[in-house]
Amino acid sequence: MQPENALRRRLLIAGAAGLAAATAVPGTAHARDADVVEPDIDGTAAWGARSPQGTISVLRYRPSRIVIHHTVSTNSTDFSRAQAHAHAHWVQDLHLDKNGWVDTGYHFLVSRGGWITEGRHGSLRALTGGTAFVLGSHTSGQNDQAVGIACEGAYHAGAVPPDAQWEVLVTLCAYACAQYGIPSAQIHGHKDYGSTLCPGVYHDMLPRLRDEVAAARSA
């Protein structure tokens, strides 16, 4: 593991346990309050996203659940922030140019190196506000109810997510649950709502994810 990611993971873990509060600099997290750690998220401007091809709808209510995905991209061994940004571009290009959507379908993406990028424009502002979210395009029948979080990589063939990706996913889910009042029991996989292999092994890990998110909120 690269030194920057090792440091980043230590800061996330320490913050979640209430033992340290890291300054909100790129690649770290800081303690927002006694219950949750606010992760560092690179917004669309930070990674140079393309402009949406239409109007982004803002829903003036809070989502009731989180849906986990994987992007079926290469299981890269490049854990850098630059790779996280390149992956965000890859997903947006796919959704705009192939799917014909207005923007990235997911609200947030978590790279294999543990970097979080904003997907659909406006998602980060809505999350930090905690009273609204943007209409996504990630899960049929759930786009107006659920925050869509996608993990970089392909996990339908049994690949295991890197520790950095898993730990940051827990932190992001805990923060989203705290901001929106979502119970950890309401973290689901794409597979729960349709005929798909997504999110692969992450679906089998959902019970652990719910438990760790609940523990992070009560630490």
C-alpha positions in Angstrom: 0.0 0.0 0.0 1.2 3.5 -0.9 2.2 5.6 2.2 -0.4 8.3 1.5 -3.2 5.6 1.6 -1.7 4.0 4.8 -1.8 7.4 6.5 -5.3 8.1 5.2 -6.7 4.8 6.5 -5.2 5.4 9.9 -6.8 8.8 10.1 -10.2 7.4 9.1 -10.0 4.7 11.6 -8.9 7.0 14.4 -11.7 9.5 13.6 -14.3 6.8 13.6 -13.2 5.6 17.0 -13.4 9.1 18.4 -9.6 9.0 19.1 -8.5 11.7 16.7 -9.8 14.5 14.6 -7.8 15.0 11.4 -7.8 18.4 9.6 -10.0 18.3 6.4 -7.2 18.2 3.9 -7.3 16.1 0.7 -7.1 12.4 1.4 -8.1 12.6 5.1 -11.3 12.8 7.1 -12.2 14.8 10.1 -14.6 14.3 13.0 -17.8 16.1 12.4 -19.4 15.4 15.8 -19.3 12.7 18.4 -21.2 10.2 16.2 -19.8 10.3 12.7 -16.7 11.1 10.6 -17.2 13.3 7.6 -15.1 11.9 4.8 -13.1 13.9 2.3 -14.9 13.9 -1.0 -13.6 15.3 -4.3 -16.4 17.2 -5.9 -17.1 17.3 -9.6 -15.0 20.5 -10.0 -12.0 18.8 -8.2 -11.9 16.0 -10.8 -12.9 18.1 -13.8 -16.2 16.6 -14.6 -18.0 17.4 -17.8 -21.1 19.6 -17.5 -24.4 17.8 -17.3 -26.3 17.3 -20.5 -29.6 18.6 -19.1 -31.2 19.5 -15.8 -30.2 17.9 -12.6 -33.4 17.5 -10.5 -33.1 18.3 -6.8 -35.5 16.4 -4.6 -36.6 18.4 -1.5 -36.7 15.5 0.9 -34.3 13.0 2.4 -33.6 9.6 0.8 -34.7 6.5 2.8 -31.9 4.1 1.8 -28.5 3.5 0.3 -27.9 1.2 -2.7 -24.4 -0.2 -3.2 -23.0 -0.9 -6.7 -19.8 -1.9 -8.5 -18.7 -0.3 -11.7 -17.4 -3.4 -13.4 -14.2 -1.6 -14.3 -10.7 -3.1 -14.2 -9.5 -4.1 -10.7 -6.7 -1.6 -10.9 -3.7 -1.8 -8.7 -3.2 2.0 -9.0 -4.6 3.3 -5.7 -3.8 6.9 -6.4 -6.1 9.9 -6.3 -5.3 10.4 -10.0 -6.7 7.0 -10.7 -9.9 7.8 -8.7 -10.4 10.9 -10.9 -9.7 8.9 -14.1 -12.3 6.3 -13.0 -14.8 9.1 -12.3 -14.3 10.3 -15.9 -14.6 6.8 -17.3 -18.0 6.3 -15.5 -19.3 9.7 -16.5 -18.3 9.3 -20.2 -20.0 5.9 -20.2 -23.2 7.2 -18.7 -23.3 10.3 -20.9 -22.1 9.0 -24.2 -23.3 5.4 -24.2 -26.4 5.5 -21.9 -27.5 8.9 -22.9 -28.1 10.0 -19.4 -28.0 13.6 -18.1 -24.9 12.9 -15.9 -23.2 10.2 -13.9 -25.9 7.9 -12.6 -24.4 7.4 -9.2 -24.2 10.0 -6.4 -20.8 8.9 -5.2 -17.9 6.6 -6.3 -15.4 5.0 -4.0 -12.1 4.1 -5.7 -10.0 0.9 -4.9 -7.5 3.2 -3.2 -10.1 4.7 -0.9 -10.7 8.0 -2.6 -14.3 9.3 -2.8 -15.5 11.3 -5.8 -18.8 13.0 -6.3 -20.7 11.5 -9.2 -23.9 13.3 -10.2 -23.5 17.1 -9.9 -25.1 18.5 -6.8 -24.8 15.3 -4.8 -22.1 16.6 -2.4 -23.9 19.8 -1.6 -27.1 18.0 -1.0 -25.4 15.5 1.3 -23.7 18.1 3.4 -27.0 20.0 3.7 -28.8 16.8 4.8 -32.3 17.9 3.8 -32.4 17.1 0.0 -30.7 14.9 -2.6 -30.5 14.8 -6.3 -32.4 12.4 -8.5 -30.0 9.6 -9.5 -30.0 7.1 -12.3 -28.6 3.9 -10.7 -31.4 1.5 -9.6 -34.7 1.1 -11.4 -37.5 2.1 -9.0 -35.2 3.5 -6.4 -33.7 6.6 -8.0 -35.9 8.9 -6.2 -35.5 7.1 -2.9 -31.9 6.0 -2.6 -28.4 7.3 -2.5 -26.4 5.3 -5.1 -22.8 4.6 -4.1 -20.6 2.7 -6.6 -17.3 1.0 -5.9 -14.6 0.9 -8.5 -13.9 -2.5 -9.8 -15.5 -5.8 -10.8 -16.6 -8.1 -7.9 -19.1 -10.4 -9.6 -16.4 -13.1 -10.0 -15.4 -13.3 -6.4 -12.7 -10.6 -6.2 -12.3 -9.1 -2.7 -12.3 -5.3 -2.3 -9.1 -3.7 -1.0 -9.1 -2.7 2.6 -8.8 1.0 1.8 -11.9 0.8 -0.4 -13.9 -1.1 2.2 -13.0 1.2 5.1 -13.8 4.4 3.2 -17.1 2.9 2.0 -18.0 2.3 5.7 -17.2 5.9 6.5 -19.1 7.3 3.6 -22.2 5.2 4.4 -22.1 6.1 8.1 -21.9 9.8 7.2 -24.8 9.5 4.7 -26.9 7.6 7.2 -26.2 10.3 9.8 -26.9 13.2 7.5 -30.1 11.7 6.2 -31.4 9.7 9.1 -31.1 6.5 7.3 -31.0 3.3 9.5 -28.0 1.1 8.7 -30.5 -1.7 8.0 -31.5 0.3 4.9 -28.2 -0.3 3.1 -28.9 -2.6 0.2 -27.3 -3.9 -3.0 -28.4 -3.3 -6.5 -29.2 -7.0 -6.7 -32.0 -6.5 -4.2 -34.0 -4.5 -6.8 -33.4 -6.3 -10.1 -31.9 -9.1 -12.0 -28.2 -8.2 -11.9 -25.0 -9.5 -10.5 -24.2 -6.1 -9.1 -22.6 -5.4 -6.6 -21.0 -8.9 -6.7 -19.2 -10.0 -3.5 -20.3 -6.7 -1.9 -23.8 -8.1 -1.7 -22.6 -11.0 0.5 -20.7 -8.4 2.6 -23.8 -6.3 3.2 -24.5 -7.7 6.7 -20.9 -6.7 7.7 -21.3 -3.3 6.1 -24.5 -2.6 8.1 -22.9 -3.7 11.3 -19.8 -1.6 10.8 -21.8 1.5 9.8 -23.9 1.1 12.9 -20.7 0.8 15.0 -19.1 3.9 13.3 -22.2 6.0 14.2 -22.2 4.9 17.8 -18.5 5.1 18.4 
